[in-house]
Amino acid sequence: MRKIRFVTLTSVSVLGAMILLVGCSNKKAVPVPSPETTAQAVYSANLPTNDSSTAKQGSTQEEKQGGADHQIVHLENGVEIAAKPDDIAVLVNKQVKLPDDYNPPDLVEPKIPFIFTEKDDRRLMRKVAAEALEKLVADAKNEGIHLAGVSGYRSYQTQKTLFNYYISVQGQELARKYSAEPGHSEHETGLAMDLSDTKGTCAAEDCFANTPEAKWLADHAADYGFIIRYPKGKESITGYNYEPWHIRYVGTQLAKELTSKGLTLEEYYDHKAMVSN
């Protein structure tokens, strides 16, 4: 039996942790959870899950080729599952999900400032992305731009807890407009990080778009292998609102190509996300 370690948190610290876990959600659209609800959600994230990525007997499986040669997905009961989740250019969105049991192979903590003090998974990224982020943050600092991490890696179970919470307070239709279903969040790849300034000003909020930090990221992220994953004007393609704080590592060559051509990963793979209107 898996042991569960329960950590006692104050109401304030628990509430802060839950808000930061939201990461890529628009805070204006999300009601602030009560300390009691938040504590239960954080505790639930540590419970074992019975979810399995194994297809049920009788399910159909086939491979579907995307717009780029290496983007292949398995179809299981009509659900598209990334066949190569470790690929740094993997497409994960509302239509394509990661395997339920996927765990990034090489998570490390990038040596950058964070807007929180807790030592938890939000600090983690895959090694190649973490090293690139360290250089990005250091070079930005040299130019007077002070960036800090807000939310990085998120496990399947944590994403499930968050998404279920939003459904419980706002219903599934509204929740899907700003939060990813478990298995469909880029944070689960270990290749994404939400950023803000070191004071947490406008962290994961619309007002971040008007900050010097957002402008610097838009101009320079590709030089380090990152893209603004959910750009302005592409909402109907990505399925998410504009998020200037959410950067995704795809490698320098692809990042520069996507940025110079104004393409999203969906357009690169010719794979439009399913969007709920």
KOLSEZA-365402 format. One record per atom (N, C-alpha, C, O, CB): x, z, y; residue in three letters. Coordinates in steps of 0.001 Angstrom, whole numbers, plus 500000, padded with zeros to 6 digits. Last residue first. Glycine has a CB too. Layout:
# KOLSEZA-365402
XZYALA...
//
This chain:
# KOLSEZA-365402
482507472134526168ASN481992472055527533ASN480916473109527760ASN480361473198528855ASN481433470653527820ASN485403472483524360SER484007472906524433SER483557472873525878SER484166473520526729SER483815474321523832SER487519470032523091VAL487197470870524233VAL485717471205524219VAL484874470319524083VAL487585470176525551VAL490102469313520981MET488655469447521046MET488322470447522144MET488796471583522120MET488060469896519673MET492813467309522219ALA492260468588521778ALA490742468558521860ALA490167467867522702ALA492821469747522623ALA494054464236521024LYS493286464959522028LYS492700466240521457LYS492159466252520351LYS492176464080522581LYS496867462840520426HIS496008463751519678HIS495256464619520671HIS495780465641521114HIS496831464623518679HIS499278461506520856ASP498010460784520855ASP496964461569520078ASP496278461041519203ASP498183459375520255ASP501515462943521223TYR501125462725519831TYR499833461922519708TYR499346461682518603TYR500967464054519126TYR501451462887523986TYR502651462420523288TYR502330462099521833TYR502812461108521283TYR503771463477523366TYR499041464129524509GLU499195462706524831GLU500401462109524114GLU500366460955523686GLU499338462512526347GLU499652466731523655GLU498527466006523061GLU498667464503523296GLU498437463702522389GLU497192466512523641GLU501708467449525353LEU502017467249523934LEU500899466484523236LEU501155465685522335LEU502246468599523238LEU501292465429528340THR501153466669527586THR501577466395526144THR501780465243525761THR499683467219527654THR503253463637530768LEU502490463713529524LEU502388465138529005LEU503289465951529208LEU503123462829528470LEU504768462595532880GLY503536463322533153GLY502640463464531943GLY501415463418532060GLY502786462647534241GLY507207461502532529LYS506063460617532311LYS504728461296532592LYS503678460653532548LYS506076460104530893LYS508865463663532989SER509044462453533802SER507854461507533690SER507529460795534640SER510316461724533386SER507942465461531012THR507824465780532433THR507922464529533298THR507144464360534237THR508902466777532840THR508564464177528597LEU507179464542528903LEU506990464766530396LEU506002464319530979LEU506772465798528128LEU511382463932528885GLU510531462757528702GLU509084463064529089GLU508456462299529821GLU510598462271527247GLU512222466574529091LYS512463465660530211LYS511587464414530107LYS511107463900531117LYS513942465257530263LYS511419467508526565ALA510894468124527783ALA511063467194528981ALA510148467047529791ALA511595469462528051ALA512958465984524810LEU511512465789524846LEU510914466365526125LEU510003465774526705LEU510856466431523623LEU515559466980525504GLN515240465551525520GLN513737465309525644GLN513296464523526482GLN515772464878524256GLN515414469843525196THR515673469203526488THR515246467742526536THR514632467312527512THR517133469301526816THR512712471465523479GLY514006470788523468GLY514176469961524730GLY513203469439525273GLY514147469898522222GLY510439472842523877VAL510320471682522988VAL511661470963522827VAL511742469961522116VAL509264470706523526VAL508946475838524883TYR510191475172524535TYR509932474039523551TYR509288474237522521TYR511190476174523945TYR506713476307527521ARG506852476103526078ARG508135475329525803ARG508384474290526414ARG505619475349525495ARG505287478567529860ILE506253477529529535ILE506474477497528026ILE506427478525527351ILE507589477763530283ILE502889479521532003HIS503100479381530560HIS504064478228530295HIS503715477062530478HIS501751479147529820HIS502302479482534684TRP503190480543534202TRP503586480377532734TRP504523481028532271TRP502526481886534393TRP500396477623535268PRO501771477351535717PRO502786478371535230PRO503992478156535348PRO501813477300537211PRO497863476482533764GLU498605477733533617GLU500068477505533991GLU500891477223533120GLU498488478279532166GLU494657475144533999TYR496026475057534509TYR496694476423534426TYR496170477408534946TYR496040474534535968TYR492698475747531025ASN492884475660532458ASN494373475564532794ASN495231475869531965ASN492248476871533156ASN492660473734528017TYR492870474987528742TYR493007474726530238TYR493382473633530661TYR494118475714528213TYR492580471331526761GLY491528472280526416GLY491654473606527135GLY490856474514526904GLY491527472518524948GLY494216469182527222THR494792470345526536THR493723471326526067THR493924472061525101THR495773471060527454THR492303467434528390ILE493165466982527296ILE493720468167526506ILE493700468163525275ILE494317466129527843ILE491053468605530458SER490196467962529461SER490990467480528254SER490414467156527216SER489452466792530085SER493240469442532020GLU492410470425531325GLU491559469807530215GLU491369470413529161GLU491514471124532316GLU495045468201533595LYS495023467811532182LYS494123468724531349LYS494234468769530124LYS496439467827531615LYS495215469204536132GLY494642467878535978GLY494549467401534544GLY494033466313534288GLY495431466913536754GLY498184471047535619LYS496997470810536434LYS496526469372536258LYS497330468441536236LYS497284471107537921LYS499311471747532224PRO499451471314533614PRO498115471068534311PRO497074470906533674PRO500277470062533671PRO500332473682530039TYR498958473387530450TYR498947473002531927TYR498616473822532784TYR498023474608530191TYR503138473858529799ARG502332473378528674ARG500912472981529071ARG500348472046528502ARG502272474437527610ARG505749472819531324ILE504555473553531721ILE503475473058530769ILE502962471951530929ILE504167473324533268ILE508513472924529015ILE507480472195529753ILE506436473188530244ILE506255474258529662ILE506824471091528865ILE512076473239528511PHE510723473778528587PHE509787472828529331PHE510221472033530165PHE510735475143529272PHE514752472559528592GLY514013472294527362GLY512590472806527350GLY511948472815526300GLY514730472882526230GLY515937472782530977TYR516309473796529988TYR515517473644528685TYR515601474488527792TYR516091475193530566TYR514821470902532544ASP516282470875532422ASP516775471840531350ASP517904471723530874ASP516932471216533762ASP512148471614532691ALA512545470577531734ALA514053470510531529ALA514517470108530462ALA512042469230532197ALA512060473446534847ALA511879473905533460ALA512394472893532443ALA513007473271531445ALA510407474190533192ALA512188472571537537HIS513423472735536766HIS513247473089535289HIS514222473033534540HIS514236473780537398HIS509732472326538852ASP510813471396539189ASP511975471427538199ASP512673470427538034ASP511330471703540564ASP508182474378537847ALA507676473008537751ALA508792471990537966ALA508803470927537346ALA506556472782538773ALA509788476569538589LEU509572476246537177LEU509107474803537006LEU509584474092536122LEU508546477205536562LEU509528476468541372TRP510842476295540761TRP510697475909539289TRP511402475024538803TRP511677477584540899TRP506792476980541666LYS507344475699542122LYS508700475433541469LYS508987474307541061LYS507483475686543661LYS506670479588540669ALA505927478513540006ALA506477477150540395ALA506613476267539548ALA504438478595540353ALA508257480946542544GLU508638480930541135GLU507949479790540387GLU508571479109539571GLU508297482268540479GLU506883480794544933PRO508142480038544801PRO508582479924543341PRO509199478935542946PRO509253480707545627PRO503303480497544237THR504534481262544428THR505768480367544332THR505711479300543721THR504623482387543396THR500890479409543599ASN501329479287544989ASN502634480015545275ASN503032480137546433ASN500263479809545902ASN500333480054540986ALA500598478649541303ALA501165478467542703ALA501848477478542969ALA499330477839541163ALA499518482662540927PHE500928482385540618PHE501304480959541008PHE502462480685541325PHE501207482611539122PHE496806482787541220CYS497608482833542440CYS499093482590542181CYS499848482338543120CYS497426484169543120CYS495759482943538634ASP495755481660539329ASP496673481645540543ASP497258480611540865ASP494354481314539754ASP497915484967536547GLU496763484773537422GLU496902483450538169GLU497998482910538317GLU496623485952538419GLU500141485914535194ALA499061485283534427ALA497776485161535243ALA496677485241534693ALA498789486078533155ALA500929487894537910ALA501264487626536509ALA500043487123535757ALA499026487813535684ALA501822488890535830ALA500986488376540654CYS500165487271540146CYS500489486916538694CYS500340485762538292CYS500352486045541021CYS503984490045540300THR503016489525541260THR502287488317540679THR502920487348540261THR503711489146542579THR505926491309538886GLY504665491055538203GLY503582490542539128GLY502398490591538794GLY504192492300537531GLY508368491538539951LYS507413492577540323LYS506074492402539614LYS505191493252539729LYS507202492577541827LYS509732489291539202THR510127490552538579THR509211491715538940THR509270492767538304THR511533490888538970THR507212486729538735ASP508375487287539412ASP508642488670538820ASP507849489160538017ASP508153487363540967ASP506577485534535368SER506143485859536727SER507392486235537508SER508507486082537009SER505072487027536746SER505697483750532344LEU506643484292533311LEU505945484654534617LEU504867484146534926LEU507766483291533574LEU505216483528528895ASP504580483592530202ASP505546484291531146ASP506144485306530790ASP503200484336530138ASP506595481426526463MET506740482652527240MET505964482497528541MET506045481464529206MET508241482972527520MET506929480054523156ALA506285480118524470ALA506553481459525143ALA506717482484524482ALA504773479889524338ALA507770480075520581LEU508415479103521469LEU507860479149522893LEU508279478364523744LEU508251477706520907LEU506433481440518683GLY507679482040519153GLY508421481141520121GLY509576481408520453GLY508570482366517984GLY503976480656517815THR505126479848517394THR506449480516517729THR507475480198517129THR505070478479518045THR502096482233519011GLU502400482517517611GLU503580481701517092GLU504131482019516038GLU501183482247516756GLU501680481115521452HIS502496482327521405HIS502880482683519968HIS503882483361519742HIS501747483495522053HIS499869479118521050GLU501286478757521101GLU502190479981521038GLU503341479884520614GLU501579477967522365GLU497191479737518834SER497903480117520053SER499368479716519978SER500032479946518967SER497784481621520295SER495802479386516518HIS495805478271517462HIS496555478586518754HIS496550477773519678HIS494387477878517787HIS495774481696515093GLY496367480528514453GLY496512479351515389GLY497256478414515100GLY495550480124513274GLY492773482801516600PRO493978483116515821PRO494463481901515043PRO493681481179514424PRO493706484279514856PRO491880480890519536GLU491522481503518265GLU492803481812517494GLU493821481154517710GLU490579480574517438GLU492844481599522897ALA492972480805521675ALA492491481588520461ALA492676482803520378ALA494425480364521473ALA490942481757525893SER491705482443524858SER491708481606523585SER490705480983523237SER491125483850524585SER489326480393527621TYR490571480934528156TYR491410481669527117TYR492492482158527441TYR490267481859529290TYR487206479365526244LYS487656478631527422LYS488983479147527956LYS489691478429528663LYS486611478706528506LYS486394481041524249ARG487231479906523863ARG487753479117525058ARG488649478287524905ARG486456478986522957ARG484676482807525572ALA485991483279525137ALA486928482115524833ALA488122482187525124ALA485852484171523906ALA482335481319525867LEU483139481628527047LEU484549482051526654LEU485513481693527329LEU482472482728527876LEU481547481163523136GLU481669479963523968GLU482549480211525180GLU483420479398525489GLU480294479488524418GLU481425483828522135GLN482437482891521662GLN482627481698522586GLN483758481261522800GLN482076482406520294GLN481105486637524415GLY480569485598523553GLY481613484538523246GLY482572484365523998GLY479355484960524192GLY482104488777525817GLN481630487619526573GLN481041486506525719GLN480527485525526258GLN482747487068527375GLN482745490879524114VAL482299491203525469VAL481730490009526223VAL480959490187527165VAL483438491779526249VAL483420489781521663SER482515490932521681SER481980491225523072SER480880491762523208SER483220492155521144SER485275487840522337ILE483977487425521808ILE482968488564521930ILE481803488338522258ILE484107486977520336ILE487401489485523045TYR486758488658524064TYR485390488169523609TYR484455488094524407TYR487642487469524412TYR488000490596520518TYR487583491460521625TYR486844490646522684TYR485790491060523166TYR488804492171522251TYR488809488381519095ASN487579489066518681ASN487070489998519778ASN485863490169519947ASN487819489861517389ASN491205487858520445PHE490118486886520489PHE488790487537520106PHE487763487269520730PHE490418485707519556PHE492724490178519829LEU492402489819521207LEU491194488894521277LEU490274489115522066LEU493600489159521873LEU492880490034517017THR492305491205517672THR491863490880519095THR490770491255519517THR493311492354517686THR494205487589516696LYS492864487770516137LYS492158488941516808LYS490973488852517131LYS492935487994514617LYS496661488149517820GLN495807487136518443GLN494369487268517956GLN493428487079518727GLN496339485726518145GLN497543490032515945THR497343490429517336THR496438489443518052THR495550489843518804THR498684490537518063THR497698488417513652GLN496778489551513678GLN496506490023515104GLN495374490374515439GLN497338490699512849GLN499665486556514363TYR498314486095514025TYR497320487244514161TYR496234487072514715TYR498273485516512588TYR501653487844517137SER501356487603515728SER499929487105515542SER499095487215516440SER501576488876514914SER503404486465519760ARG502182487179519409ARG501856486849517960ARG501790485674517599ARG500994486798520365ARG506125486260522080TYR505565486119520737TYR504335486996520534TYR504240488106521058TYR506615486461519697TYR505536486981525342GLY506154485980524482GLY505433485887523150GLY504271485486523091GLY507624486302524260GLY504766487734528618SER504263487763527245SER504870486625526448SER504745485457526815SER502724487676527219SER506537488035530813VAL505233488706530796VAL504710488830529370VAL504263489900528958VAL504219487943531669VAL509838488111532184GLY508921487825531094GLY507651488651531182GLY507681489818531574GLY509597488069529775GLY510719486976535477ALA510656488012534446ALA509627487620533392ALA508673486894533673ALA510304489392535066ALA512829485668538112LEU511799485534537090LEU511871486670536074LEU512932487248535839LEU511931484191536383LEU513604484992541245HIS513746486101540304HIS512567486113539329HIS511457486515539679HIS513841487452541059HIS515535482803542967ILE514246482898542278ILE514380483929541164ILE515181483756540245ILE513794481505541707ILE517996482245544063GLY517108483144544789GLY515721483283544190GLY514821483824544833GLY516981482683546180GLY519633480848542473GLU518994480091543550GLU517965480930544304GLU517167480404545080GLU518330478843542988GLU520347482621540564ASN521411482131541439ASN520864481339542621ASN521537481177543639ASN522378481268540649ASN517921482771539223LYS518372483914540025LYS519459483494541006LYS519487483959542146LYS518890485039539118LYS517980480370537834ALA516958480580538859ALA517378481714539795ALA517207481622541011ALA515588480894538208ALA520024480903536041ASP520221479866537054ASP519200479993538183ASP519519479753539347ASP520127478478536417ASP518787482935534505ALA520042483194535217ALA520266482177536331ALA520653482544537440ALA521224483169534241ALA516568481609533435VAL516360482765534311VAL517615483059535133VAL517523483393536315VAL515966484003533484VAL517886479605531890LEU516913479258532930LEU516765480399533931LEU516829480179535140LEU515545478921532303LEU519362481153530095LYS520060480295531058LYS519138479917532208LYS519554479909533367LYS520593479027530368LYS517270482379528689GLU518288483190529359GLU519012482374530425GLU519246482859531532GLU519297483743528337GLU515984480176527582LEU515306480953528620LEU516297481825529384LEU516171481988530598LEU514204481823528004LEU517799479373525648ALA517498478463526755ALA516848479220527910ALA517127478942529076ALA516578477319526283ALA517665481590523963GLU518938481249524602GLU518722480324525795GLU519376480468526828GLU519886480590523590GLU514983481434523157ALA515465482608523883ALA516761482302524625ALA516936482704525775ALA515674483781522922ALA514915479063521718ALA514139479165522954ALA514628480328523808ALA514683480225525033ALA512646479332522640ALA516551479724519578VAL516897478570520400VAL516162478609521736VAL516719478232522767VAL516573477271519656VAL515190482031518483LYS516534482107519045LYS516859480953519982LYS517388481175521071LYS517541482146517940LYS511821482660519506ARG512772482096518558ARG514120481932519251ARG514182481719520462ARG512264480737517998ARG511199485788521159MET511100484332521081MET512016483872519953MET512885484620519505MET511485483646522449MET509769488920522304LEU510468488067521348LEU510204486575521535LEU509142486162522001LEU510085488461519965LEU508344490714523773ARG509673490367524261ARG510333489254523436ARG511358488710523847ARG510555491598524257ARG506096491339522374ARG505942490471523542ARG507281490006524100ARG507342489010524821ARG505166491192524623ARG506693493230520433ASP506825491812520097ASP506707490877521291ASP507169489738521230ASP505795491443519090ASP508351495864522346ASP507426495345521350ASP507575493835521226ASP508462493234521832ASP505980495713521711ASP509061498371524196LYS509833497534523283LYS508898497047522181LYS508681497748521192LYS511055498316522685LYS507871498655527551GLU507691498854526116GLU508564497886525314GLU508771496739525708GLU506213498677525735GLU508027497964530207THR509161498697529633THR509061498868528121THR510055499193527472THR509271500055530281THR507383494855531917PHE506945496061531223PHE508157496707530558PHE509189496062530374PHE505834495738530171PHE508403492561532866ILE507632493356533819ILE507063494614533176ILE506333495362533827ILE506506492523534407ILE511855491990532047PHE510437491940531708PHE509685492830532687PHE510263493747533271PHE510185492388530229PHE514861490014532383PRO513993491120532801PRO512571490900532275PRO512140489763532083PRO513984491255534349PRO516594488928529372ILE516015488663530685ILE515217489891531104ILE514918490737530261ILE515114487380530668ILE517741488043526721LYS518295489007527675LYS517855488617529086LYS518623488063529873LYS519856489066527575LYS515222487706524230PRO516093487115525249PRO516537488179526245PRO515786489100526564PRO515372485962525982PRO515182488900521009GLU514775489246522373GLU515722488597523373GLU516914488904523370GLU514748490783522571GLU514174486721518314VAL515131487601518983VAL514588487922520371VAL513645487286520842VAL516556486940519071VAL513193485289515250LEU512791485911516509LEU513873486855517033LEU514414487676516292LEU511475486672516328LEU513252483224513208ASP514452483754513866ASP514127484368515224ASP514727484000516233ASP515492482649514034ASP510906482124512032PRO512020482568511191PRO513131483331511894PRO513894484033511229PRO512609481405510541PRO507505483080512607PRO508708482391513082PRO509951482969512412PRO510044484184512240PRO508828482501514617PRO505201483000510049ASN506008483913510853ASN507249483163511306ASN507987482650510465ASN506388485205510051ASN502032482168508766TYR503265481716509414TYR503904482829510233TYR503234483510511009TYR502984480511510306TYR499709482475507401ASP500801483378507047ASP502112483005507732ASP503179483468507329ASP500996483386505548ASP498042480469508341ASP497691481861508617ASP498840482824508347ASP498937483871508987ASP496496482260507791ASP499718477718509922PRO499282478398508693PRO499040479878508979PRO499760480478509777PRO500337478230507561PRO498368476796513161LEU499481477187512307LEU498933477753511000LEU497796478224510967LEU500394478223513021LEU496133474056513990LYS496528475456513893LYS497769475628513030LYS498162474735512279LYS495388476286513331LYS494575471855516175VAL495636472004515177VAL496120473449515170VAL496473474000516212VAL496817471030515465VAL492640472304518135GLN492299471532516949GLN493306471716515822GLN492934471732514649GLN492195470073517300GLN493687473702520193LYS492382474128519695LYS491976473403518423LYS491069473842517715LYS491335473912520753LYS497155473597519104ASN496121473620520139ASN494784474017519527ASN494753474609518448ASN496009472243520838ASN500392472722518614VAL499425473774518291VAL498416473808519424VAL498783474024520580VAL500123475181518095VAL502877470672517457LEU501667470702518274LEU500740471787517747LEU500351471772516579LEU500955469321518275LEU506384471221517497VAL505108471318516793VAL503945471381517788VAL504022472052518817VAL505094472555515873VAL508984470997518241ALA508027470154518953ALA506642470213518315ALA505811469341518569ALA508520468712518989ALA510438472533516536ILE510321473008517918ILE509348472174518738ILE508927472596519815ILE511681473001518586ILE509103473232513377ASP509570472175514268ASP509390472634515714ASP508304473080516086ASP508803470839514007ASP507825475080511833ASP509124475466512381ASP509698474423513337ASP510675474697514033ASP510099475709511258ASP505526473848510837PRO505383474822511925PRO506699475263512550PRO506709475765513674PRO504667476024511421PRO504637471255509605LYS506011471641509924LYS506002472638511079LYS506428472305512185LYS506872470393510281LYS501947470947509388ALA502715470914508142ALA504160471350508357ALA504835471764507414ALA502683469514507541ALA499284472537510923ALA500619471984511131ALA501438472084509851ALA501604473169509295ALA501336472711512282ALA496077471639509951ILE497094472686509896ILE498473472047510000ILE498794471124509251ILE496968473520508590ILE492784471036510737GLU494126470472510794GLU495153471597510894GLU495101472411511817GLU494262469499511989GLU489993471297508659VAL490828471973509649VAL492235471398509585VAL492815471285508505VAL490848473511509412VAL488592470206506567GLY488340469674507896GLY489163470308508992GLY489054469906510151GLY486921469828508220GLY489677471483504362ASN488282471734504723ASN487989471307506159ASN487233471966506873ASN487948473213504542ASN492640470687505639GLU492064471588504649GLU490663471961505105GLU490482472661506102GLU492949472860504452GLU495086468427506234LEU493666468648506439LEU493152469516505303LEU493221469126504137LEU492887467303506518LEU498233468885507733HIS497429468901506521HIS495973469093506919HIS495674469845507846HIS497898470020505540HIS500081466774509947VAL499217467921509701VAL498541467768508350VAL498306466654507883VAL498167468073510822VAL503081465875511528ILE502181465687510402ILE501356466949510222ILE501873468061510332ILE502965465345509107ILE505220464514513535GLN504067465397513688GLN503053465091512596GLN502258464159512721GLN503427465239515093GLN507264462705513382HIS507447463965512678HIS506269464926512835HIS506316466043512319HIS508697464628513161HIS506514460385514831ASP506774460299513398ASP506796461649512689ASP506397461744511529ASP508073459610513172ASP503685460790516984ALA505128460789516774ALA505399460945515283ALA504614461560514561ALA505821461924517593ALA500944460851516596GLY501509459756517365GLY503015459667517245GLY503579458582517386GLY501133459898518799GLY500535461977513134GLY500279462001514563GLY500952460831515255GLY501470459927514600GLY500754463311515166GLY498988461579510013GLN500154461292510845GLN499751461296512311GLN498747460692512687GLN500787459935510460GLN497825463855507682LYS497456462981508780LYS498659462815509690LYS499279463799510093LYS496238463539509561LYS497272464443504237GLU498150464471505389GLU497682463467506420GLU497208462380506090GLU499593464189504980GLU494886466583502595GLU495546465309502796GLU496429465430504016GLU496346466414504751GLU494522464154502953GLU492694468348500517GLN493908468364501303GLN494457466949501402GLN494488466211500417GLN494951469319500690GLN489641470095500021THR490363468833500040THR491580468952500930THR491518469584501984THR489461467691500514THR488925472819497834SER489076472262499168SER489892470983499088SER490727470815498199SER489741473278500121SER488903473895495334GLY487946472834495585GLY488073472231496962GLY487412471235497259GLY486571473344495396GLY489738477139496295GLN489632476185495208GLN488562475156495526GLN487453475501495936GLN489321476898493888GLN491034477411499612LYS490128477813498552LYS490030476711497508LYS490213475528497795LYS488741478145499119LYS494475477534500521ALA493194476830500536ALA492341477284499372ALA492847477517498275ALA493403475309500483ALA496082480288501910THR495898479474500719THR494527478828500735THR493523479509500943THR496079480314499452THR496343482023503906SER496477480620504285SER496285479701503090SER496319478478503230SER497838480371504918SER494146484777504284SER495104484045503465SER495145482606503900SER494113482021504229SER494754484145501978SER493357488059505411ASP493357486620505617ASP494413485966504744ASP495466486553504497ASP493598486284507091ASP493296490725505335ASN493056490077504053ASN493037488569504179ASN492747487862503215ASN491756490555503461ASN495693492742507066THR494642491740507057THR494506491126505680THR495484491018504941THR494919490660508093THR496331496103508166PRO496602494964507290PRO495426494019507278PRO494283494441507460PRO496918495430505868PRO496483497009511656LEU495873497115510346LEU496213495917509487LEU496372494814510011LEU494375497257510471LEU497382496715514187ASN498354497170513208ASN497777497276511802ASN498498497597510858ASN498906498497513624ASN495244496047515719ALA496263495009515553ALA497298495403514516ALA498021494546514007ALA496948494723516879ALA493844498391515947SER493379497414514965SER494424496341514708SER494490495785513612SER492082496772515432SER495182499546518093TYR495320500139516766TYR494934499137515690TYR495594499033514656TYR494460501403516647TYR494284497865520125VAL495712497935519837VAL495944498513518446VAL496801498031517705VAL496439498779520897VAL491525498402520009ALA492016497048519776ALA493493497054519415ALA493916496337518509ALA491781496177521006ALA491418501107520643GLN490957500677519329GLN491490499292519000GLN491864499022517859GLN489429500687519266GLN492374500974523255ALA493112501737522256ALA492717501307520850ALA493569501160519973ALA492869503237522439ALA490316499476524463THR491664498945524367THR492471499659523302THR493179499018522525THR492364499050525699THR488137501199524357THR488072499904523682THR489459499341523459THR489751498792522397THR487231498920524487THR489157503315525924GLU488737503550524547GLU488720502250523754GLU489217502191522629GLU487356504205524515GLU489706502167528432PRO490802502706527636PRO490424502901526181PRO491246502687525290PRO491263504013528215PRO487845499062528750SER487954500504528911SER489120501007528085SER489506500347527120SER486644501213528501SER489071495966530131PRO488580496784529027PRO488737498263529322PRO489642498672530049PRO489309496432527743PRO487865494039532731VAL488912494986532372VAL488386495895531275VAL487353496539531460VAL489376495813533607VAL486676490778531865PRO486398492133532324PRO487501493068531878PRO488027492923530774PRO485041492619531804PRO488044487736532893VAL488015488717531821VAL487698490089532375VAL488390490542533287VAL489345488740531070VAL488426485986534897ALA487309485695534002ALA487119486760532944ALA486157486713532178ALA487512484365533342ALA490661486815536182LYS489422486837536939LYS488215486646536033LYS487113487088536356LYS489442485766538011LYS492741486363534414LYS492227487718534548LYS490901487770535286LYS490096488670535048LYS493230488577535255LYS492974483947532120ASN492706484095533537ASN492055485446533749ASN490925485659533308ASN491809482944534073ASN495536484308529683SER494133484355530055SER494014484508531552SER494864485133532185SER493409485498529335SER498082484442528575CYS497589483176529081CYS496109483185529371CYS495476482131529306CYS497892482098528116CYS498219487631528455GLY499169486574528773GLY498521485379529399GLY498415485296530622GLY499894486153527555GLY497221489725526945VAL496348488604527262VAL497179487398527634VAL496902486280527198VAL495382488962528398VAL499183491595526951LEU499011490813525736LEU498139489600525984LEU498287488571525325LEU498414491667524634LEU498716492775529399LEU499876491909529266LEU499797491069528008LEU500292489942527990LEU501146492727529262LEU496418494225528761ILE496342493194529792ILE497511492235529662ILE497339491023529796ILE496320493823531194ILE497438495984526844MET496399495029526468MET496325493895527470MET496184492733527087MET495043495723526358MET499273497497528331ALA499741496684527205ALA498723495628526838ALA499092494490526548ALA500039497561525994ALA497589498796530136GLY498579497842530615GLY499056496932529514GLY499229495731529724GLY499750498561531223GLY496149500405528395LEU495449499398529179LEU496416498345529676LEU496118497151529649LEU494717500040530352LEU498223502032527464VAL497488501184526529VAL496788500068527271VAL496819498915526842VAL496474502006525728VAL498991503360529787SER499943502466529127SER499255501547528150SER499655500391528009SER501011503262528413SER496607504779530402VAL497177503825531345VAL498097502852530645VAL498009501645530872VAL497928504547532448VAL496157506424528222SER495159505417528571SER495747504357529475SER495433503175529341SER493959506063529243SER499137506707526224THR498243507178527269THR497274506075527608THR497535504908527314THR499024507629528521THR499327506461522660LEU499629505950523986LEU498691506581524997LEU497567506949524656LEU499519504416524024LEU500683507016519541THR499794507541520559THR500246507069521923THR501403507249522302THR499743509070520506THR500804504875516871VAL501538505326518038VAL500551505794519090VAL499667505035519489VAL502448504207518592VAL500779504953513444PHE499939504994514630PHE500724505595515779PHE501250506702515667PHE498650505798514370PHE501736502908510932ARG502277503905511846ARG501464503861513127ARG501456502846513823ARG503792503659512132ARG500785502462507688ILE500420502164509063ILE500944503278509946ILE500633504451509735ILE498884501999509220ILE502079500977504739LYS501916502139505591LYS501625501702507014LYS502153500695507488LYS503162503025505545LYS500520499188502172ARG501292499104503399ARG501018500316504272ARG499861500654504522ARG500969497811504157ARG500848500000498802MET500000500000500000MET500878500000501240MET501861500736501323MET499043501226500010MET
//
